[in-house]
Amino acid sequence: MSTATTKRPRTALFFPGQGVQRVGMITPWLDAFPRTVLPILDEIDSTLRIPLSRIIADGPNATLTATENAQPAIMATSILILRVLEQEFGFDTPSRVDITLGHSLGEFAALVAGGYLTFTDALKMVRRRAEVMAGCSAAAASATEGGEFGMVALVCESEAHMRDLVVGIYEFLGLSSAGSKSDSANDLPAVEQVSIANINSKNQIVLSGSIERINTLMTNLRQFGGHDPRHVRLKSDSPFHSPLMKPAEEMMKKLLYEPTEEGRDIITWPGVMPCISNVSARPFKSEDQLKDLLARGCVDTVRWWNSVKYLDQEEKVRRWVGIGPGKVGRNLVGKEVGMKGAVKGGGVWGITSPKEAEEVMRALDDTEHIEEEEEE
C-alpha cells in the first residue's frame, strides 16, 4: 500500500556574473519600493565611499562597465533584489531555499545569501578585487606594448564535440592531461598563456588570455584538429580566470585571512545553508577551504556546468531561482535541467524586475508542496 506525503521541492538561488550590468538596472526597484531600496543604496555608497548608486542609475555606460564599478554594481543589485523579496514579499530565504550558487562574481552574492559574508564585507571585497583585476589587465597590455587581452566564447554542436574540443585545446597548450587548466606546463609568461576560463554548459566554454594567442589556437584547431566551433568575442578587455589574475588571488588570500576592522573573522562558518564553489563545483566543506577556493576563483576555471549538473542529478534540486540583472544564468540553467518557467513540481525562473518578482513569488507558492508516493 502506498501513501502520498507532501514536501517542499529542493530549491536553489543563483546569481549572475560580470557582463550583465546595464545603466538604470536599479531604477524600477527604486520606483516600486523606495522605502526598502533607498536605505540599501545609501549603505552601498557609504560602504564604498563612492557614488556607485548614481553610476548604476545614470551611467555613463563606459563608467559602469569599468571592472572596478561593474563587479560591485552587479553584486549589489543582486543582493538589493533579494532584500526586496525578503522585506516586501515576505520571502524567508533560510526556510525557502536549500542551496546557493553564483557564476564567477555571482559567488559573492551567493555567499551573502547563504550567510557566510555580510553585505558590506562582500561589497568592499568585490570592489578591491575588481580594482586589482583592472590593474592586472592594464599591466598585461603595457607589458606587451598594447597587446589585446580578453575572453572568447566557443559554442559547439554537441557535448561530444565540446569534449573533443577541450582535449584539442589542452594538446595545443602543451599539457599532458586535462587536470591543469592553462599552458603553464610550458613555463610561458602569464601574458602569453591561454586558459579555459569557464565551462558554462554542455556545449559552451570560454577562453581567456591573449587574443592573439587565442586566435592562433583557433587556427590550429581548425587546421589540425578539424574543430571549427562558433566563437564570439565577449565584451571584456580583461582576461578573467587566467594566470594574469594571480595578483588578485594573492590579494584575496590576504583579505580573507586578516581580521576585519572590527577584529572579527570576515567569514562566518557555518553559513545558514550550503553554497557551491565555482572551483570545486561542490559545496564548501570548511572555512579554510572556502577561503582557499574563493581566492583561487580569480585564476581557476568556473565549473558552472559541473555545478548545475551536481545540483540537478545528485542534490535533486527542482526549483531554480535566478536573482540579479540579466537572463544569461537562467538560460544556461534552464538549458541544462530541461526546464523553462514552471513545470510540475519545479521550474527555472529569473528575477530581474519587480513584475518578475511578483510572478516568481506566485510560482514558488504554487510549487511549494509536491506529493511523493511512499510504500508502506
Number of C-alpha atoms within 10 A of each C-alpha: 6 9 10 10 11 11 10 17 21 20 23 23 25 27 29 29 23 20 17 17 23 20 18 16 21 24 17 14 21 17 12 14 15 13 13 16 20 15 10 19 20 13 16 24 15 13 14 16 10 12 13 22 22 16 20 25 16 16 16 13 15 11 15 24 23 15 24 20 21 27 26 28 26 28 29 26 25 25 21 23 22 21 19 21 20 13 14 12 12 11 16 11 18 13 9 16 23 20 25 26 31 26 25 26 22 23 24 30 36 29 27 21 29 26 20 24 21 17 22 16 15 21 25 16 20 24 20 20 26 22 17 21 24 20 18 21 23 15 15 23 18 12 11 13 9 11 13 18 27 20 28 23 21 20 20 20 13 11 13 11 15 22 14 12 22 15 16 19 24 20 16 17 19 14 18 11 10 12 8 15 21 29 23 18 12 11 9 12 11 18 21 20 21 30 29 27 28 24 22 23 20 21 19 21 25 22 28 30 31 27 21 15 17 21 12 12 17 19 14 17 19 12 11 10 17 11 18 17 19 11 16 12 14 15 12 17 21 26 29 30 29 26 27 29 26 20 17 25 25 14 15 24 17 13 17 19 14 13 13 13 8 7 8 10 14 21 22 15 14 14 16 18 18 22 29 27 28 29 23 17 20 18 19 20 13 11 14 14 12 21 19 17 18 22 23 21 25 28 23 28 27 27 23 27 21 19 23 27 19 17 23 19 11 9 14 13 21 22 26 31 24 26 30 29 25 22 16 16 26 23 16 18 25 18 14 15 18 10 19 17 16 17 13 9 17 25 23 24 28 26 24 21 19 18 12 13 20 13 13 20 16 12 17 22 9 14 18 18 15 15 13 12 11 10 8 6
